Amino acid sequence: MSAVLTPAPAPAAAEPPGTGDRHRLTVTAGLAVDVVHPGDEPDARRIDTVVCRMRFRAGARTAGAA
């Protein structure tokens, strides 16, 4: 049995940060795996695209506070 790894389609570009102190970043990654059995039909298995979301908040900002 042998395995052939092929890259999934290019991931989408990261979303631009929003306005204000909240930003959103989306990272998309994927991997396609084809498993070949000698003498048999290829058994294609695909690991679907995984979406990870990471949120962070910038430090609080106050205007005019001293």
PDB file of N, CA, C, O and CB in Angstrom:
ATOM      1  N   MET A   1       0.850  -1.182   0.000  1.00  0.00           N
ATOM      2  CA  MET A   1       0.000   0.000   0.000  1.00  0.00           C
ATOM      3  C   MET A   1       0.893   1.242   0.000  1.00  0.00           C
ATOM      4  O   MET A   1       1.877   1.309   0.736  1.00  0.00           O
ATOM      5  CB  MET A   1      -0.966   0.000   1.230  1.00  0.00           C
ATOM      6  N   SER A   2       0.547   2.197  -0.811  1.00  0.00           N
ATOM      7  CA  SER A   2       1.296   3.453  -0.837  1.00  0.00           C
ATOM      8  C   SER A   2       0.321   4.609  -0.732  1.00  0.00           C
ATOM      9  O   SER A   2      -0.842   4.498  -1.119  1.00  0.00           O
ATOM     10  CB  SER A   2       2.154   3.572  -2.125  1.00  0.00           C
ATOM     11  N   ALA A   3       0.802   5.699  -0.215  1.00  0.00           N
ATOM     12  CA  ALA A   3      -0.052   6.886  -0.057  1.00  0.00           C
ATOM     13  C   ALA A   3       0.542   8.030  -0.861  1.00  0.00           C
ATOM     14  O   ALA A   3       1.756   8.234  -0.877  1.00  0.00           O
ATOM     15  CB  ALA A   3      -0.196   7.287   1.447  1.00  0.00           C
ATOM     16  N   VAL A   4      -0.315   8.757  -1.515  1.00  0.00           N
ATOM     17  CA  VAL A   4       0.105   9.914  -2.299  1.00  0.00           C
ATOM     18  C   VAL A   4      -0.548  11.144  -1.695  1.00  0.00           C
ATOM     19  O   VAL A   4      -1.774  11.223  -1.617  1.00  0.00           O
ATOM     20  CB  VAL A   4      -0.274   9.756  -3.812  1.00  0.00           C
ATOM     21  N   LEU A   5       0.250  12.091  -1.272  1.00  0.00           N
ATOM     22  CA  LEU A   5      -0.282  13.322  -0.689  1.00  0.00           C
ATOM     23  C   LEU A   5      -0.308  14.404  -1.754  1.00  0.00           C
ATOM     24  O   LEU A   5       0.702  14.669  -2.407  1.00  0.00           O
ATOM     25  CB  LEU A   5       0.561  13.776   0.535  1.00  0.00           C
ATOM     26  N   THR A   6      -1.444  15.015  -1.925  1.00  0.00           N
ATOM     27  CA  THR A   6      -1.563  16.115  -2.878  1.00  0.00           C
ATOM     28  C   THR A   6      -2.121  17.326  -2.162  1.00  0.00           C
ATOM     29  O   THR A   6      -3.021  17.189  -1.333  1.00  0.00           O
ATOM     30  CB  THR A   6      -2.462  15.725  -4.079  1.00  0.00           C
ATOM     31  N   PRO A   7      -1.613  18.501  -2.457  1.00  0.00           N
ATOM     32  CA  PRO A   7      -2.123  19.697  -1.779  1.00  0.00           C
ATOM     33  C   PRO A   7      -3.547  20.006  -2.207  1.00  0.00           C
ATOM     34  O   PRO A   7      -3.923  19.804  -3.362  1.00  0.00           O
ATOM     35  CB  PRO A   7      -1.223  20.899  -2.061  1.00  0.00           C
ATOM     36  N   ALA A   8      -4.319  20.492  -1.270  1.00  0.00           N
ATOM     37  CA  ALA A   8      -5.689  20.914  -1.561  1.00  0.00           C
ATOM     38  C   ALA A   8      -5.633  22.253  -2.288  1.00  0.00           C
ATOM     39  O   ALA A   8      -4.572  22.874  -2.350  1.00  0.00           O
ATOM     40  CB  ALA A   8      -6.544  21.020  -0.252  1.00  0.00           C
ATOM     41  N   PRO A   9      -6.750  22.704  -2.835  1.00  0.00           N
ATOM     42  CA  PRO A   9      -6.756  24.011  -3.490  1.00  0.00           C
ATOM     43  C   PRO A   9      -6.249  25.106  -2.552  1.00  0.00           C
ATOM     44  O   PRO A   9      -6.339  24.992  -1.330  1.00  0.00           O
ATOM     45  CB  PRO A   9      -8.167  24.352  -3.979  1.00  0.00           C
ATOM     46  N   ALA A  10      -5.725  26.148  -3.146  1.00  0.00           N
ATOM     47  CA  ALA A  10      -5.145  27.242  -2.356  1.00  0.00           C
ATOM     48  C   ALA A  10      -6.162  27.783  -1.357  1.00  0.00           C
ATOM     49  O   ALA A  10      -7.329  27.969  -1.702  1.00  0.00           O
ATOM     50  CB  ALA A  10      -4.654  28.375  -3.279  1.00  0.00           C
ATOM     51  N   PRO A  11      -5.727  28.038  -0.110  1.00  0.00           N
ATOM     52  CA  PRO A  11      -6.647  28.565   0.894  1.00  0.00           C
ATOM     53  C   PRO A  11      -7.069  29.990   0.565  1.00  0.00           C
ATOM     54  O   PRO A  11      -6.364  30.730  -0.121  1.00  0.00           O
ATOM     55  CB  PRO A  11      -6.007  28.518   2.276  1.00  0.00           C
ATOM     56  N   ALA A  12      -8.220  30.342   1.067  1.00  0.00           N
ATOM     57  CA  ALA A  12      -8.721  31.703   0.863  1.00  0.00           C
ATOM     58  C   ALA A  12      -7.837  32.693   1.612  1.00  0.00           C
ATOM     59  O   ALA A  12      -7.221  32.359   2.624  1.00  0.00           O
ATOM     60  CB  ALA A  12     -10.197  31.829   1.332  1.00  0.00           C
ATOM     61  N   ALA A  13      -7.787  33.888   1.105  1.00  0.00           N
ATOM     62  CA  ALA A  13      -6.983  34.928   1.755  1.00  0.00           C
ATOM     63  C   ALA A  13      -7.582  35.258   3.117  1.00  0.00           C
ATOM     64  O   ALA A  13      -8.791  35.145   3.323  1.00  0.00           O
ATOM     65  CB  ALA A  13      -6.903  36.207   0.871  1.00  0.00           C
ATOM     66  N   ALA A  14      -6.727  35.664   4.033  1.00  0.00           N
ATOM     67  CA  ALA A  14      -7.193  36.046   5.369  1.00  0.00           C
ATOM     68  C   ALA A  14      -8.121  37.253   5.257  1.00  0.00           C
ATOM     69  O   ALA A  14      -7.918  38.140   4.429  1.00  0.00           O
ATOM     70  CB  ALA A  14      -5.992  36.362   6.309  1.00  0.00           C
ATOM     71  N   GLU A  15      -9.126  37.262   6.099  1.00  0.00           N
ATOM     72  CA  GLU A  15     -10.065  38.380   6.072  1.00  0.00           C
ATOM     73  C   GLU A  15      -9.379  39.638   6.593  1.00  0.00           C
ATOM     74  O   GLU A  15      -8.589  39.567   7.534  1.00  0.00           O
ATOM     75  CB  GLU A  15     -11.329  38.059   6.910  1.00  0.00           C
ATOM     76  N   PRO A  16      -9.672  40.778   5.996  1.00  0.00           N
ATOM     77  CA  PRO A  16      -9.051  42.014   6.486  1.00  0.00           C
ATOM     78  C   PRO A  16      -9.575  42.349   7.877  1.00  0.00           C
ATOM     79  O   PRO A  16     -10.733  42.070   8.189  1.00  0.00           O
ATOM     80  CB  PRO A  16      -9.321  43.188   5.512  1.00  0.00           C
ATOM     81  N   PRO A  17      -8.735  42.942   8.709  1.00  0.00           N
ATOM     82  CA  PRO A  17      -9.189  43.308  10.047  1.00  0.00           C
ATOM     83  C   PRO A  17     -10.310  44.337   9.976  1.00  0.00           C
ATOM     84  O   PRO A  17     -10.326  45.193   9.092  1.00  0.00           O
ATOM     85  CB  PRO A  17      -8.025  43.851  10.879  1.00  0.00           C
ATOM     86  N   GLY A  18     -11.232  44.245  10.904  1.00  0.00           N
ATOM     87  CA  GLY A  18     -12.348  45.190  10.952  1.00  0.00           C
ATOM     88  C   GLY A  18     -11.914  46.500  11.580  1.00  0.00           C
ATOM     89  O   GLY A  18     -10.749  46.684  11.931  1.00  0.00           O
ATOM     90  N   THR A  19     -12.846  47.385  11.712  1.00  0.00           N
ATOM     91  CA  THR A  19     -12.535  48.664  12.332  1.00  0.00           C
ATOM     92  C   THR A  19     -12.765  48.548  13.828  1.00  0.00           C
ATOM     93  O   THR A  19     -13.442  47.627  14.285  1.00  0.00           O
ATOM     94  CB  THR A  19     -13.390  49.808  11.725  1.00  0.00           C
ATOM     95  N   GLY A  20     -12.211  49.470  14.586  1.00  0.00           N
ATOM     96  CA  GLY A  20     -12.372  49.427  16.038  1.00  0.00           C
ATOM     97  C   GLY A  20     -11.305  48.553  16.666  1.00  0.00           C
ATOM     98  O   GLY A  20     -10.228  48.364  16.101  1.00  0.00           O
ATOM     99  N   ASP A  21     -11.616  48.016  17.850  1.00  0.00           N
ATOM    100  CA  ASP A  21     -10.602  47.241  18.559  1.00  0.00           C
ATOM    101  C   ASP A  21     -10.781  45.735  18.390  1.00  0.00           C
ATOM    102  O   ASP A  21     -10.026  44.962  18.979  1.00  0.00           O
ATOM    103  CB  ASP A  21     -10.627  47.589  20.023  1.00  0.00           C
ATOM    104  N   ARG A  22     -11.757  45.305  17.604  1.00  0.00           N
ATOM    105  CA  ARG A  22     -11.933  43.872  17.369  1.00  0.00           C
ATOM    106  C   ARG A  22     -11.464  43.540  15.956  1.00  0.00           C
ATOM    107  O   ARG A  22     -11.766  44.253  14.999  1.00  0.00           O
ATOM    108  CB  ARG A  22     -13.421  43.446  17.573  1.00  0.00           C
ATOM    109  N   HIS A  23     -10.734  42.463  15.850  1.00  0.00           N
ATOM    110  CA  HIS A  23     -10.223  42.010  14.557  1.00  0.00           C
ATOM    111  C   HIS A  23     -10.571  40.534  14.413  1.00  0.00           C
ATOM    112  O   HIS A  23     -10.662  39.807  15.403  1.00  0.00           O
ATOM    113  CB  HIS A  23      -8.670  42.245  14.430  1.00  0.00           C
ATOM    114  N   ARG A  24     -10.761  40.110  13.203  1.00  0.00           N
ATOM    115  CA  ARG A  24     -11.067  38.706  12.952  1.00  0.00           C
ATOM    116  C   ARG A  24     -10.113  38.181  11.890  1.00  0.00           C
ATOM    117  O   ARG A  24      -9.932  38.800  10.841  1.00  0.00           O
ATOM    118  CB  ARG A  24     -12.548  38.522  12.510  1.00  0.00           C
ATOM    119  N   LEU A  25      -9.514  37.049  12.167  1.00  0.00           N
ATOM    120  CA  LEU A  25      -8.576  36.424  11.240  1.00  0.00           C
ATOM    121  C   LEU A  25      -9.055  34.995  10.992  1.00  0.00           C
ATOM    122  O   LEU A  25      -9.258  34.234  11.939  1.00  0.00           O
ATOM    123  CB  LEU A  25      -7.101  36.448  11.803  1.00  0.00           C
ATOM    124  N   THR A  26      -9.234  34.634   9.743  1.00  0.00           N
ATOM    125  CA  THR A  26      -9.666  33.280   9.398  1.00  0.00           C
ATOM    126  C   THR A  26      -8.549  32.593   8.631  1.00  0.00           C
ATOM    127  O   THR A  26      -8.040  33.124   7.644  1.00  0.00           O
ATOM    128  CB  THR A  26     -10.982  33.302   8.561  1.00  0.00           C
ATOM    129  N   VAL A  27      -8.174  31.418   9.089  1.00  0.00           N
ATOM    130  CA  VAL A  27      -7.126  30.641   8.440  1.00  0.00           C
ATOM    131  C   VAL A  27      -7.767  29.366   7.902  1.00  0.00           C
ATOM    132  O   VAL A  27      -8.461  28.656   8.630  1.00  0.00           O
ATOM    133  CB  VAL A  27      -5.946  30.319   9.432  1.00  0.00           C
ATOM    134  N   THR A  28      -7.534  29.085   6.648  1.00  0.00           N
ATOM    135  CA  THR A  28      -8.107  27.895   6.024  1.00  0.00           C
ATOM    136  C   THR A  28      -6.975  26.994   5.534  1.00  0.00           C
ATOM    137  O   THR A  28      -6.047  27.455   4.869  1.00  0.00           O
ATOM    138  CB  THR A  28      -9.058  28.282   4.848  1.00  0.00           C
ATOM    139  N   ALA A  29      -7.061  25.717   5.865  1.00  0.00           N
ATOM    140  CA  ALA A  29      -6.043  24.770   5.420  1.00  0.00           C
ATOM    141  C   ALA A  29      -6.732  23.483   4.990  1.00  0.00           C
ATOM    142  O   ALA A  29      -7.775  23.120   5.534  1.00  0.00           O
ATOM    143  CB  ALA A  29      -4.997  24.493   6.544  1.00  0.00           C
ATOM    144  N   GLY A  30      -6.158  22.805   4.028  1.00  0.00           N
ATOM    145  CA  GLY A  30      -6.749  21.548   3.577  1.00  0.00           C
ATOM    146  C   GLY A  30      -5.679  20.584   3.105  1.00  0.00           C
ATOM    147  O   GLY A  30      -4.579  20.995   2.738  1.00  0.00           O
ATOM    148  N   LEU A  31      -6.003  19.302   3.116  1.00  0.00           N
ATOM    149  CA  LEU A  31      -5.067  18.279   2.679  1.00  0.00           C
ATOM    150  C   LEU A  31      -5.858  17.165   2.004  1.00  0.00           C
ATOM    151  O   LEU A  31      -6.838  16.669   2.560  1.00  0.00           O
ATOM    152  CB  LEU A  31      -4.225  17.731   3.876  1.00  0.00           C
ATOM    153  N   ALA A  32      -5.439  16.778   0.825  1.00  0.00           N
ATOM    154  CA  ALA A  32      -6.088  15.671   0.124  1.00  0.00           C
ATOM    155  C   ALA A  32      -5.180  14.450   0.210  1.00  0.00           C
ATOM    156  O   ALA A  32      -3.984  14.542  -0.066  1.00  0.00           O
ATOM    157  CB  ALA A  32      -6.394  16.041  -1.368  1.00  0.00           C
ATOM    158  N   VAL A  33      -5.739  13.320   0.589  1.00  0.00           N
ATOM    159  CA  VAL A  33      -4.962  12.089   0.734  1.00  0.00           C
ATOM    160  C   VAL A  33      -5.561  11.031  -0.185  1.00  0.00           C
ATOM    161  O   VAL A  33      -6.748  10.719  -0.086  1.00  0.00           O
ATOM    162  CB  VAL A  33      -4.945  11.596   2.222  1.00  0.00           C
ATOM    163  N   ASP A  34      -4.748  10.481  -1.075  1.00  0.00           N
ATOM    164  CA  ASP A  34      -5.172   9.382  -1.946  1.00  0.00           C
ATOM    165  C   ASP A  34      -4.403   8.130  -1.534  1.00  0.00           C
ATOM    166  O   ASP A  34      -3.172   8.124  -1.557  1.00  0.00           O
ATOM    167  CB  ASP A  34      -4.929   9.723  -3.466  1.00  0.00           C
ATOM    168  N   VAL A  35      -5.116   7.077  -1.160  1.00  0.00           N
ATOM    169  CA  VAL A  35      -4.492   5.813  -0.760  1.00  0.00           C
ATOM    170  C   VAL A  35      -4.670   4.828  -1.907  1.00  0.00           C
ATOM    171  O   VAL A  35      -5.789   4.584  -2.356  1.00  0.00           O
ATOM    172  CB  VAL A  35      -5.116   5.253   0.576  1.00  0.00           C
ATOM    173  N   VAL A  36      -3.556   4.259  -2.382  1.00  0.00           N
ATOM    174  CA  VAL A  36      -3.590   3.355  -3.531  1.00  0.00           C
ATOM    175  C   VAL A  36      -3.273   1.939  -3.057  1.00  0.00           C
ATOM    176  O   VAL A  36      -2.240   1.703  -2.431  1.00  0.00           O
ATOM    177  CB  VAL A  36      -2.582   3.809  -4.636  1.00  0.00           C
ATOM    178  N   HIS A  37      -4.173   0.999  -3.359  1.00  0.00           N
ATOM    179  CA  HIS A  37      -3.953  -0.414  -3.043  1.00  0.00           C
ATOM    180  C   HIS A  37      -3.554  -1.125  -4.339  1.00  0.00           C
ATOM    181  O   HIS A  37      -4.287  -1.045  -5.325  1.00  0.00           O
ATOM    182  CB  HIS A  37      -5.241  -1.072  -2.401  1.00  0.00           C
ATOM    183  N   PRO A  38      -2.419  -1.812  -4.362  1.00  0.00           N
ATOM    184  CA  PRO A  38      -2.005  -2.514  -5.586  1.00  0.00           C
ATOM    185  C   PRO A  38      -3.063  -3.534  -6.014  1.00  0.00           C
ATOM    186  O   PRO A  38      -3.542  -4.322  -5.198  1.00  0.00           O
ATOM    187  CB  PRO A  38      -0.645  -3.218  -5.371  1.00  0.00           C
ATOM    188  N   GLY A  39      -3.421  -3.510  -7.302  1.00  0.00           N
ATOM    189  CA  GLY A  39      -4.379  -4.466  -7.833  1.00  0.00           C
ATOM    190  C   GLY A  39      -5.832  -4.095  -7.604  1.00  0.00           C
ATOM    191  O   GLY A  39      -6.726  -4.769  -8.115  1.00  0.00           O
ATOM    192  N   ASP A  40      -6.080  -3.063  -6.865  1.00  0.00           N
ATOM    193  CA  ASP A  40      -7.455  -2.640  -6.587  1.00  0.00           C
ATOM    194  C   ASP A  40      -7.700  -1.262  -7.179  1.00  0.00           C
ATOM    195  O   ASP A  40      -6.781  -0.588  -7.645  1.00  0.00           O
ATOM    196  CB  ASP A  40      -7.734  -2.630  -5.066  1.00  0.00           C
ATOM    197  N   GLU A  41      -8.942  -0.872  -7.147  1.00  0.00           N
ATOM    198  CA  GLU A  41      -9.281   0.499  -7.529  1.00  0.00           C
ATOM    199  C   GLU A  41      -8.687   1.445  -6.485  1.00  0.00           C
ATOM    200  O   GLU A  41      -8.632   1.100  -5.304  1.00  0.00           O
ATOM    201  CB  GLU A  41     -10.839   0.693  -7.649  1.00  0.00           C
ATOM    202  N   PRO A  42      -8.247   2.623  -6.901  1.00  0.00           N
ATOM    203  CA  PRO A  42      -7.730   3.585  -5.919  1.00  0.00           C
ATOM    204  C   PRO A  42      -8.813   3.944  -4.904  1.00  0.00           C
ATOM    205  O   PRO A  42      -9.969   4.181  -5.255  1.00  0.00           O
ATOM    206  CB  PRO A  42      -7.213   4.862  -6.625  1.00  0.00           C
ATOM    207  N   ASP A  43      -8.414   3.977  -3.665  1.00  0.00           N
ATOM    208  CA  ASP A  43      -9.328   4.328  -2.577  1.00  0.00           C
ATOM    209  C   ASP A  43      -8.996   5.763  -2.177  1.00  0.00           C
ATOM    210  O   ASP A  43      -8.075   6.001  -1.396  1.00  0.00           O
ATOM    211  CB  ASP A  43      -9.197   3.329  -1.343  1.00  0.00           C
ATOM    212  N   ALA A  44      -9.746   6.707  -2.712  1.00  0.00           N
ATOM    213  CA  ALA A  44      -9.449   8.124  -2.470  1.00  0.00           C
ATOM    214  C   ALA A  44     -10.119   8.567  -1.180  1.00  0.00           C
ATOM    215  O   ALA A  44     -11.332   8.437  -1.016  1.00  0.00           O
ATOM    216  CB  ALA A  44      -9.921   9.007  -3.660  1.00  0.00           C
ATOM    217  N   ARG A  45      -9.329   9.082  -0.288  1.00  0.00           N
ATOM    218  CA  ARG A  45      -9.848   9.614   0.967  1.00  0.00           C
ATOM    219  C   ARG A  45      -9.410  11.062   1.062  1.00  0.00           C
ATOM    220  O   ARG A  45      -8.249  11.391   0.818  1.00  0.00           O
ATOM    221  CB  ARG A  45      -9.351   8.783   2.203  1.00  0.00           C
ATOM    222  N   ARG A  46     -10.323  11.900   1.410  1.00  0.00           N
ATOM    223  CA  ARG A  46     -10.012  13.329   1.472  1.00  0.00           C
ATOM    224  C   ARG A  46     -10.317  13.856   2.856  1.00  0.00           C
ATOM    225  O   ARG A  46     -11.396  13.633   3.405  1.00  0.00           O
ATOM    226  CB  ARG A  46     -10.804  14.119   0.409  1.00  0.00           C
ATOM    227  N   ILE A  47      -9.347  14.559   3.407  1.00  0.00           N
ATOM    228  CA  ILE A  47      -9.568  15.257   4.665  1.00  0.00           C
ATOM    229  C   ILE A  47     -10.116  16.620   4.284  1.00  0.00           C
ATOM    230  O   ILE A  47      -9.426  17.419   3.651  1.00  0.00           O
ATOM    231  CB  ILE A  47      -8.244  15.365   5.538  1.00  0.00           C
ATOM    232  N   ASP A  48     -11.348  16.883   4.668  1.00  0.00           N
ATOM    233  CA  ASP A  48     -12.003  18.121   4.257  1.00  0.00           C
ATOM    234  C   ASP A  48     -11.298  19.342   4.828  1.00  0.00           C
ATOM    235  O   ASP A  48     -10.529  19.261   5.785  1.00  0.00           O
ATOM    236  CB  ASP A  48     -13.459  18.116   4.690  1.00  0.00           C
ATOM    237  N   THR A  49     -11.586  20.456   4.210  1.00  0.00           N
ATOM    238  CA  THR A  49     -10.979  21.717   4.614  1.00  0.00           C
ATOM    239  C   THR A  49     -11.334  22.037   6.057  1.00  0.00           C
ATOM    240  O   THR A  49     -12.480  21.897   6.482  1.00  0.00           O
ATOM    241  CB  THR A  49     -11.428  22.854   3.689  1.00  0.00           C
ATOM    242  N   VAL A  50     -10.339  22.464   6.784  1.00  0.00           N
ATOM    243  CA  VAL A  50     -10.524  22.813   8.192  1.00  0.00           C
ATOM    244  C   VAL A  50     -10.447  24.327   8.314  1.00  0.00           C
ATOM    245  O   VAL A  50      -9.536  24.954   7.773  1.00  0.00           O
ATOM    246  CB  VAL A  50      -9.455  22.117   9.105  1.00  0.00           C
ATOM    247  N   VAL A  51     -11.385  24.898   9.011  1.00  0.00           N
ATOM    248  CA  VAL A  51     -11.392  26.347   9.206  1.00  0.00           C
ATOM    249  C   VAL A  51     -11.148  26.629  10.678  1.00  0.00           C
ATOM    250  O   VAL A  51     -11.878  26.148  11.545  1.00  0.00           O
ATOM    251  CB  VAL A  51     -12.738  26.983   8.728  1.00  0.00           C
ATOM    252  N   CYS A  52     -10.125  27.406  10.947  1.00  0.00           N
ATOM    253  CA  CYS A  52      -9.808  27.799  12.320  1.00  0.00           C
ATOM    254  C   CYS A  52     -10.036  29.297  12.442  1.00  0.00           C
ATOM    255  O   CYS A  52      -9.577  30.071  11.602  1.00  0.00           O
ATOM    256  CB  CYS A  52      -8.334  27.417  12.706  1.00  0.00           C
ATOM    257  N   ARG A  53     -10.732  29.698  13.470  1.00  0.00           N
ATOM    258  CA  ARG A  53     -10.954  31.122  13.674  1.00  0.00           C
ATOM    259  C   ARG A  53     -10.281  31.545  14.968  1.00  0.00           C
ATOM    260  O   ARG A  53     -10.394  30.880  15.998  1.00  0.00           O
ATOM    261  CB  ARG A  53     -12.468  31.455  13.704  1.00  0.00           C
ATOM    262  N   MET A  54      -9.592  32.644  14.890  1.00  0.00           N
ATOM    263  CA  MET A  54      -8.876  33.156  16.037  1.00  0.00           C
ATOM    264  C   MET A  54      -9.323  34.596  16.242  1.00  0.00           C
ATOM    265  O   MET A  54      -9.236  35.417  15.329  1.00  0.00           O
ATOM    266  CB  MET A  54      -7.328  33.052  15.844  1.00  0.00           C
ATOM    267  N   ARG A  55      -9.793  34.896  17.429  1.00  0.00           N
ATOM    268  CA  ARG A  55     -10.237  36.258  17.709  1.00  0.00           C
ATOM    269  C   ARG A  55      -9.393  36.837  18.836  1.00  0.00           C
ATOM    270  O   ARG A  55      -9.031  36.146  19.788  1.00  0.00           O
ATOM    271  CB  ARG A  55     -11.745  36.290  18.077  1.00  0.00           C
ATOM    272  N   PHE A  56      -9.101  38.075  18.705  1.00  0.00           N
ATOM    273  CA  PHE A  56      -8.370  38.736  19.777  1.00  0.00           C
ATOM    274  C   PHE A  56      -8.881  40.147  19.923  1.00  0.00           C
ATOM    275  O   PHE A  56      -9.445  40.716  18.988  1.00  0.00           O
ATOM    276  CB  PHE A  56      -6.852  38.730  19.510  1.00  0.00           C
ATOM    277  N   ARG A  57      -8.685  40.699  21.075  1.00  0.00           N
ATOM    278  CA  ARG A  57      -9.111  42.064  21.356  1.00  0.00           C
ATOM    279  C   ARG A  57      -7.895  42.898  21.700  1.00  0.00           C
ATOM    280  O   ARG A  57      -7.041  42.489  22.487  1.00  0.00           O
ATOM    281  CB  ARG A  57     -10.147  42.104  22.505  1.00  0.00           C
ATOM    282  N   ALA A  58      -7.831  44.053  21.108  1.00  0.00           N
ATOM    283  CA  ALA A  58      -6.742  44.980  21.430  1.00  0.00           C
ATOM    284  C   ALA A  58      -7.018  45.583  22.805  1.00  0.00           C
ATOM    285  O   ALA A  58      -8.151  45.545  23.286  1.00  0.00           O
ATOM    286  CB  ALA A  58      -6.604  46.106  20.337  1.00  0.00           C
ATOM    287  N   GLY A  59      -6.000  46.129  23.428  1.00  0.00           N
ATOM    288  CA  GLY A  59      -6.176  46.746  24.742  1.00  0.00           C
ATOM    289  C   GLY A  59      -7.169  47.897  24.680  1.00  0.00           C
ATOM    290  O   GLY A  59      -7.294  48.577  23.662  1.00  0.00           O
ATOM    291  N   ALA A  60      -7.863  48.100  25.777  1.00  0.00           N
ATOM    292  CA  ALA A  60      -8.870  49.174  25.825  1.00  0.00           C
ATOM    293  C   ALA A  60      -8.181  50.526  25.682  1.00  0.00           C
ATOM    294  O   ALA A  60      -7.126  50.772  26.265  1.00  0.00           O
ATOM    295  CB  ALA A  60      -9.688  49.118  27.154  1.00  0.00           C
ATOM    296  N   ARG A  61      -8.793  51.376  24.909  1.00  0.00           N
ATOM    297  CA  ARG A  61      -8.239  52.725  24.709  1.00  0.00           C
ATOM    298  C   ARG A  61      -9.259  53.738  25.195  1.00  0.00           C
ATOM    299  O   ARG A  61     -10.441  53.648  24.862  1.00  0.00           O
ATOM    300  CB  ARG A  61      -7.874  52.982  23.203  1.00  0.00           C
ATOM    301  N   THR A  62      -8.820  54.665  25.955  1.00  0.00           N
ATOM    302  CA  THR A  62      -9.723  55.724  26.420  1.00  0.00           C
ATOM    303  C   THR A  62      -9.140  57.060  26.021  1.00  0.00           C
ATOM    304  O   THR A  62      -7.949  57.313  26.209  1.00  0.00           O
ATOM    305  CB  THR A  62      -9.943  55.655  27.964  1.00  0.00           C
ATOM    306  N   ALA A  63      -9.974  57.906  25.475  1.00  0.00           N
ATOM    307  CA  ALA A  63      -9.514  59.226  25.037  1.00  0.00           C
ATOM    308  C   ALA A  63      -9.674  60.215  26.187  1.00  0.00           C
ATOM    309  O   ALA A  63     -10.699  60.227  26.870  1.00  0.00           O
ATOM    310  CB  ALA A  63     -10.303  59.710  23.777  1.00  0.00           C
ATOM    311  N   GLY A  64      -8.683  61.017  26.386  1.00  0.00           N
ATOM    312  CA  GLY A  64      -8.761  62.083  27.385  1.00  0.00           C
ATOM    313  C   GLY A  64      -8.474  61.646  28.809  1.00  0.00           C
ATOM    314  O   GLY A  64      -8.510  62.476  29.717  1.00  0.00           O
ATOM    315  N   ALA A  65      -8.193  60.378  29.032  1.00  0.00           N
ATOM    316  CA  ALA A  65      -7.894  59.934  30.407  1.00  0.00           C
ATOM    317  C   ALA A  65      -6.406  60.111  30.661  1.00  0.00           C
ATOM    318  O   ALA A  65      -5.573  59.770  29.823  1.00  0.00           O
ATOM    319  CB  ALA A  65      -8.321  58.438  30.634  1.00  0.00           C
ATOM    320  N   ALA A  66      -6.089  60.647  31.825  1.00  0.00           N
ATOM    321  CA  ALA A  66      -4.675  60.861  32.144  1.00  0.00           C
ATOM    322  C   ALA A  66      -4.329  60.208  33.456  1.00  0.00           C
ATOM    323  O   ALA A  66      -3.182  60.277  33.897  1.00  0.00           O
ATOM    324  CB  ALA A  66      -4.344  62.353  32.198  1.00  0.00           C
TER     325      ALA A  66
END
